[in-house]
Amino acid sequence: MTTPSTQQRETGGTGGRRTVPLSQLIYLIADHDKLGEHRQTFLPAPMSGDTVVRGCALVAGGLAVVGALCAAAGSLVGGGVVGGLALVPAAAAFLRGRRNRGSGTARLDLFDYGLTVYRASEDVVAFRWDTVEVRQQVIPFHNAAAAATDYSFVLTGPGGSGATFDEKTFEGAREWGPAIQSAVTATQLPAVVEVIDDEQAVLFGEVAVDLIVLTYAGRSYPWERIQRIESQHGLVCIKVDGQWVSLAPVESIPNFYIFNEVAERLRLAALAEAAERGAVPDIDGAVAGSEDEANTVAQSGNSAPEETGAAEITGTANNSECPDRNVNA
C-alpha cells in the first residue's frame, strides 16, 4: 500500500484541516496491510555519514589550521585571507547538514509480517514479507564478510510499489539488512519449494529453476552437471562439467537468498541421485567411480543454509569474472 506522508482530515465544520502525525499514519497503514505488531524503527543515518559534509568539514578545518599558522608566523593578512576561505566549505557543510536535518523524518519500520518505508517528500510505502521482492546490490560471501557488506536494497511490491534505500539512508544497516532478508526468505521459501516439488518452474528474474534444470538465456543446465554455484564480483556463476559459466548479475535476481537456497538443494539432490547410480561429476569435471567419492564431492559443495535465515554464498570477491575459464551463457 502507498499512502501520502500526511493525511488531512476535516476538523468538524470550521473548514480547516489538520494532518495526521507520521507515526500514527505509519501504524494506520501497517494495520491496513495487516503487518502485525511493530518490532523496530530505524531513523536516518547520522549526518557524519554524508561524504559531502565530511569533505567540506575536512577542507574547512585544514584551511583554518593553515590560517592559524600564517597568523602565528606574523602574516596576519595571509592568515585572515586563508581563514576567510575556510568559511566557504564550512558554510557548504552547514547548509548541507541543515538540508539533511530537514529530511530527518525519514524512517524504516519493521513489523511481524512486513515493513514500511518513508523518506521525506515521498509516500509511506508498505511491503509484506510474503509478497515483496528484494534485490540487493552486494551479497556477502561469508559470515566474516557480512560486516563489510554494502546494504543497498530495491524493494518491489504488488501493483508496482517500490522503495530504494541503503546504509546511507537509514542507520543500523547491519541490523535491518539481515533482518529483512531473513524474514523474506523464511516466509516465501516454503511456497517456492512447494511449487518446484509440483514440477513447475520458478522464475528469479532471467533465471528459471525446476526439478531438472537451471535455465538462463535460452540454455538449460541439468543439476547433475552443475558442480558449484558461486557469486563472483556481482555475477552469479555456475561450474558446469568443469567449466565456469557466467549468469545474471546478483542485483538483477529478486530474493537472491531464496534462489541460492533452492538451487543448492536441487544441485545436491541431483548429486545424491547420481551417487546412487555410481557415477557423478566431481569438482574438476571428472567422474567419481564410487559412492564414497560421490559423497565426498557432495560434502565439499556449498552447504544449504537453514530455512529461517539468509543463505551464504561462497566465492572470491576480487575477480571480475568467474574463476578459471569464463564462459558467457
C-alpha positions, 0 to 999 in steps of 0.5 A: 500500500502507498499512502501520502506522508500526511493525511488531512482530515476535516476538523468538524465544520470550521473548514480547516484541516489538520494532518495526521502525525507520521507515526500514527499514519505509519501504524494506520497503514501497517494495520491496513496491510495487516503487518502485525505488531511493530518490532523496530524503527530505524531513523536516518543515518547520522549526518557524519555519514554524508561524504559531502559534509565530511569533505567540506568539514575536512577542507574547512578545518585544514584551511583554518589550521593553515590560517592559524599558522600564517597568523602565528608566523606574523602574516596576519593578512595571509592568515585572515585571507586563508581563514576567510576561505575556510568559511566557504566549505564550512558554510557548504557543510552547514547548509548541507547538514541543515538540508539533511536535518530537514529530511530527518523524518525519514524512517524504516519500520519493521513489523511481524509480517512486513515493513514500511518505508518513508523518506521525506517528500515521498509516500509511506510505502508498505511491503509484506514479507510474503509478497515483496521482492528484494534485490540487493546490490552486494551479497556477502560471501561469508559470515566474516564478510557480512560486516563489510557488506554494502546494504543497498536494497530495491524493494518491489511490491504488488501493483508496482510499489517500490522503495530504494534505500541503503546504509546511507539512508537509514542507520543500523544497516547491519541490523535491518539488512539481515533482518529483512532478508531473513524474514523474506526468505523464511516466509516465501521459501516454503511456497517456492519449494512447494511449487518446484516439488509440483514440477513447475518452474520458478522464475528469479528474474532471467533465471528459471529453476525446476526439478531438472534444470537451471535455465538462463538465456535460452540454455538449460543446465541439468543439476547433475552437471552443475558442480558449484554455484558461486557469486563472483564480483556481482555475477552469479556463476555456475561450474558446469562439467568443469567449466565456469559459466557466467549468469545474471548479475546478483542485483538483477535476481529478486530474493537472491537468498531464496534462489541460492537456497533452492538451487543448492538443494536441487544441485545436491539432490541431483548429486545424491541421485547420481551417487546412487547410480555410481557415477557423478561429476566431481569438482574438476569435471571428472567422474567419481567411480564410487559412492564414497567419492560421490559423497565426498564431492557432495560434502565439499559443495556449498552447504544449504543454509537453514530455512529461517535465515539468509543463505551464504554464498561462497566465492572470491570477491576480487575477480571480475569474472568467474574463476578459471575459464569464463564462459558467457551463457 
